[in-house]
Amino acid sequence: MGESVRIIQGNRAGEPGIISQILKDSQSQDSHAVITMVDNSSHSELTVLINNLRLKKEIDPNTQASANM
């Protein structure tokens, strides 16, 4: 929690956020993260599969978004 991440797949690919909560599946495995999205005008929350996130400092070749946003 508290890590800066970037979404790497889906409609919001390339957008940054901060992990505010981790959700577990029925086997108590981390499955989704609640991401606080911060833009210039508002704050919103989005639930994203953990596999669709990368730490902002990591470069992921599978996304077209720049890691230096």
C-alpha positions, 0 to 999 in steps of 0.5 A, a space after each residue: 500500500 502507498 506504492 505509486 503504480 501505472 496501469 498497463 492494460 485496459 482502457 486506463 492503460 498508462 495512467 498513474 495512481 497510488 495503491 490505497 487498498 489490496 483486495 483478496 480473493 476467496 483463497 486469501 490471495 492478493 487479487 485486486 488493488 484499489 488505486 487512487 487516481 489523481 489528476 489535476 481536477 479530482 481524485 477517484 478510485 478504481 479497482 484494478 487486477 494486480 497483474 495489470 499494474 506495474 510500479 511506476 519506477 519499472 519500465 514495462 515493454 508491454 505498455 505503450 505509455 512512457 514510464 517517465 510520466 
